[in-house]
């Protein structure tokens, strides 16, 4: 299994409970494809470098997980259709 880091930027206009539910869905998605979540680092609301869908801020979360090499492709396919996720990025951890 390889280590990966997923960066998720969630719409800041959501209620706190909705944000937690969205993050729970993302971690469940990782586990659904055979991954194990190792660390969830919530940075909170930050200013975006540029406006996305008329929004200037986003709620940043970094998730470190281990998974088989095919899992990130499936996770990205599911992340692409989430309405409340402004941006996401999965990178392989070389450490």
C-alpha positions as a printed Julia matrix, in Angstrom:
95×3 Matrix{Float64}:
   0.0    0.0    0.0
   1.15   3.51  -0.82
   0.69   6.64   1.26
  -1.29   9.56  -0.15
  -2.36  13.01   0.96
  -5.76  14.37  -0.03
  -6.38  18.1    0.17
 -10.05  19.09   0.23
 -11.44  22.63   0.04
 -15.08  22.75   1.15
 -17.61  25.53   0.59
 -17.44  27.89   3.63
 -21.16  28.76   3.44
 -22.1   25.39   4.97
 -23.08  24.94   8.6
 -20.52  23.26  10.88
 -22.57  20.04  10.99
 -22.75  19.93   7.19
 -18.97  20.37   6.93
 -18.4   17.51   9.38
 -20.85  15.35   7.4
 -19.02  16.16   4.17
 -15.67  15.17   5.73
 -17.23  11.97   7.06
 -18.38  11.14   3.52
 -14.86  11.73   2.18
 -13.23   9.48   4.8
 -15.93   6.83   4.18
 -15.12   7.06   0.48
 -11.44   6.39   1.18
 -12.3    3.38   3.34
 -14.78   2.11   0.75
 -11.97   1.68  -1.76
  -9.72  -0.18   0.67
  -7.83   2.78   2.12
  -7.06   3.45   5.76
  -7.21   7.02   7.04
  -4.15   7.8    9.15
  -4.55  11.5    9.94
  -7.11  14.25   9.39
  -5.7   17.77   9.72
  -8.38  20.49   9.67
  -7.0   23.95   8.94
 -10.34  25.73   9.0
 -11.44  28.67   6.89
  -8.74  30.26   4.72
  -8.72  32.78   1.91
  -8.48  31.29  -1.57
  -5.79  32.39  -4.01
  -8.52  33.13  -6.56
 -12.31  33.2   -6.61
 -14.11  29.89  -7.27
 -17.85  29.99  -8.02
 -18.05  33.52  -6.55
 -16.52  32.31  -3.26
 -13.33  33.87  -1.83
 -12.79  31.5    1.14
 -12.75  27.76   1.7
 -12.51  25.27   4.56
  -9.23  23.41   4.14
  -8.7   19.82   5.29
  -5.72  17.54   4.7
  -6.24  13.77   4.94
  -3.31  11.35   5.0
  -4.21   7.8    4.02
  -2.79   4.5    2.75
  -4.35   2.7   -0.2
  -3.68   0.54  -3.21
  -2.48   2.44  -6.31
  -5.87   2.1   -8.06
  -7.83   3.72  -5.19
  -6.95   7.42  -5.83
  -8.42   7.23  -9.34
 -11.76   6.0   -7.98
 -11.71   8.52  -5.12
 -11.08  11.39  -7.56
 -13.99  10.23  -9.75
 -16.34  10.46  -6.76
 -14.88  13.76  -5.49
 -15.44  15.4   -8.88
 -19.25  15.22  -8.52
 -19.51  16.49  -4.91
 -21.25  19.87  -4.96
 -19.82  21.24  -1.7
 -16.19  20.42  -2.55
 -14.66  23.43  -4.3
 -11.28  21.78  -5.01
  -9.43  18.57  -4.18
  -6.0   17.14  -4.89
  -4.48  13.74  -4.18
  -0.71  13.42  -4.16
   1.48  10.39  -3.46
   3.56  10.76  -0.32
   7.19   9.94  -1.16
   8.36   9.74   2.47
